[in-house]
Amino acid sequence: MFRHLFWDLGGTLVDTYPQLDAALADVVRRHGHQIELLDVARLTRRSTGEAIRALCERFTIPAAEFEGANAELKALWKREPAPPMPGARELLRDVSAAGGLNLVVTHRERGSAMGLLDGLGLTVDDLVSTADGHPRKPDPTMHLVLLERHQLDPAECLAVGDRPIDATAAHAAGITAAILESPEAPVDDDAEHSVAHLDELRPLLGL
């Protein structure tokens, strides 16, 4: 059984994908092309950057248009945050009640990340960001910082993410990985566990 959770933020704790997929698809449609949201979803689950590059190449649309749509969406989220992932609030609460820690490892700027969590009423025990001077995942530094700071045994920790880099970073820190993915847009990764809903993590935590 695992006790502590290492959380990714966007796409894992917070359900950002539906709005991101729609924003990128809208750029394509404004140019008179047709695209299914599911096609965009399969790209964004790798990374937003990869999705933009692929869409630029496929439809010959300047990257700046997709990047602008993404920036507008991030500005919107400051006023109207994306919702928590289904089951996230309850799982955070139950992990804490069982004596475990909820720790966030994110590429999002610290103030933005904490503002998002506070705005959604999601309580975590600690957060490490690339804005703290740490390299981006798949580098394991942020995970290692939290392990050392809280004196945790990696064997008691489970890292939850939504992209292959989340699993790679966790493994490099000696932590077991679980990937949250939709059956319609599966992710090719080396995580030990794959779940479609956060509630599927409960048996791994004895909850």
N, C-alpha and C positions, 0 to 999 in steps of 0.2 A: 504494500500500500504506500502511496505517496502522501506527504503532509502539506507541502508547500507548492504553490503555483507561480510560475514565471509567465506573465501575460504579455503578449503583443497587444498593441492598442487598436489601431484602425483595422477593421476587418475581423477582429477577434473579440475584443471587449465591446467595441462600438461597431454598429452595422453600417459601415460607410459604402460598401460596394454598390448597392442599388442606385444610389444617387451618382456615384462616379461613373458607373456603366452608362447611365442615361445621359450624363453630360457629354461623354465622349461620342456616344451614338448620335446625339443631336448635332454635333459638328459635322459628322459624315452626312447626315440627312439634309443639312442646310446647303450642302453642295450638290444636292440632287441625287445622291446615291441611296441605296437601300442596304440596311444592315440589321441583323437581329441582335437584341440585347445579349442573348446567349453567346453569340460570336465575340462580342466585346468582353463578356465575363471570362471567357476562356483565356483572354489575353491579360486582363487586369490581375488575374490570380497569380500570374508570374511576377509582374510588377507594373506599376503605372508607366514607368519609363519604357519598358518593353512594349506595352500596349500602344503607346503613342508612336513609337518607331514603326511598329507593324502597320498601324492604320495610315501613317504618312506614306509608307511605301505602297500599300495596297490601293489607296485612293488618290495619291499625288496631292495631298493637302499639306500645307506648311505646318510644321510642328508647333509653331507659335500659336496657332489657333487652338490646338488641343491643350497646350500649356496654359493659354489664357482661360479656357473653360475650367481647367482644374484649379487655377488660382481663384476664379470667381466662386467656385464651389467651396473652397477653403474659407473664403471671406464670409460666405453664407453661414458656414458651420460655426463661426464665431458668434453669430446672432441666434442661429437656430441649429443647435447641434444635431447630428445624426443620432438615432435612437440607440440604446444599449442593445447588444446582441441578445436574442431571446435566451433566457435562462442565466444571463451573466450576473445580474443583481443578486439573484438567489444563491448562486454558486459562490460568489464572493462572501456573502453573509455566512454560509454554512462552513466554508473552509476556515474562516475566522473563528466561528463558534467552536470548531473542533481543535482549535489551538494552532492552526497553520497560518502561514503568511501569504498574502497576495502581493506580488511584486511585479512591477511593470517595466518592460524593456522596450524602448520606443525610439524611432527616428524623429518623432515630432519634437519641436522645440518645447522645453520644459514648461514655460508659462502657458503655452497653448495646450499642452497635454493636461496639466493640472486644472486649467480652466474648463476643459472639456469634461474631465471626470467630475469636478465639483458641480458643473452645470447639470450633469445627468444624475447627480446624487450617488455616484459610485465611489465607495471607500476602499482605498488600497493602503498597504503598509509602507511602501517605498516605491520610488520611481527613479530610473536612470535613463538619461537621454543622450543622444549624440551631441546635444548642445552643451553637455557637461565636459566635452572635449574627447569623448570616446569615439572610436571608429564605428562605422555602420556594420550591421550584420551583413554577411555571415561571420564576421569577426566575433569571437566569444567574449571580448573584454567586458561588455556591460553585464553579462551573466556572471562572470568571475568577480566583478566588483561587488555584486549583491551577495554572492556566496560568501565572500570574505567579510563583508560588512556585518552580515547577520550570523556568521559562523554556522553555516548550514552544511549538511552532508548532501552532496549531489544525488546520492541514492534515494534521498527522501523528497526529491524535487521533480516536478513535471513541468515542462515548458509547453505552453499552448500558443500556437500561431496559425497563420493561414497561408504561408508561402514557404517554398523550399528553404529559403535562407534562414527561416526561424528554426527549422529542424537542424540545419547544418551548424548554426551558432550554438544551439543547445548541446549537440553532441560533442562539439569541440571543448565545451565546459564540463563534460562528463554527465550531462543531464538527459534523461529520457524525454522524447518529444512526442507531442500529439498535434495533429494538423486538423483544423476545422475546415471542412470543404463541403460544397454541395455536390451531389451526385451528377448534376448536369454540367458542372465545370470542375472536374477532378484535377488535383494537383499531383504532379510527378515528383515525389520526394522520398526521403529515406527515413521518415518518422516511424516509430514503432506502432503508433496508434493513429487511426484516421476516424474522425467522427463527423456526423452531419449536424449534430446538435450538442450544445455544451452539457446537457444532462447526461450524455453518454460517458462523460468523464467521471461521474459519481462513483461507479464501482471501483475505479482505480484509486479513489480517495477514501474508500470505505464509508461513503455518505449515502 
